[in-house]
C-alpha cells in the first residue's frame, strides 16, 4: 500500500510529512493519530523546529478531523432531548 506524503507550509517552506504507522492502522475507523505518529521527511531541520512542526500538524489534524463535541446545557441536557 502506498503511504501518502503530505505538505505543510512553515514560514514559506514546504515541509513533507507522513504518518509513521502501519498501513493496517490507517484503515481502522477508530484509529486516532498521536503526536509520535507524525513523521517529518524533510531534512535539514533541527530537533526543536521538528517538535514545533509536529505539534502544529497534529493539532491542526485533530481540530479538523476530530472536533470536540459540544456538551448540551440547560433544558437540552436532560435525557430525551437532542
C-alpha positions, 0 to 999 in steps of 0.5 A: 500500500502506498503511504501518502506524503503530505505538505505543510507550509512553515514560514514559506517552506514546504515541509513533507510529512507522513504518518509513521504507522502501519498501513493496517492502522490507517484503515481502522475507523477508530484509529486516532493519530498521536503526536509520535505518529507524525513523521517529518521527511524533510531534512535539514531541520533541527530537533526543536523546529521538528517538535514545533512542526509536529505539534502544529500538524497534529493539532491542526489534524485533530481540530479538523478531523476530530472536533470536540463535541459540544456538551448540551446545557440547560433544558437540552441536557436532560435525557430525551432531548437532542 
